[in-house]
Amino acid sequence: MIEEVRGVGLLLGIKCRVPNGDLNAALRKEKLLAVPAGDNVLRLLPPLTVTDAEIRDALERIRAGARSVSAPAAVAN
């Protein structure tokens, strides 16, 4: 699902194995905004005032979104 995480500090990119638009749509359903970027990447641009709790919450939303995108593929196999 996720091939690589790129970046430094809070400015991160998620290199996707699936089309980044699919994962982006799943993240939006989880109420998490990301920006599609080149090379099949989603950018995460949190505010500099983000708290540790908000980061943990975002990670859970990313996991949930990734699970929802990978679930149909698992059922098809």
Secondary structure, DSSP 8 states (H G I E B T S, - for coil): -EEEEEEETTEEEEEESS-HHHHHHHHHHTT---EEETTTEEEE---TT--HHHHHHHHHHHHHHHHHHHHHHHHH-
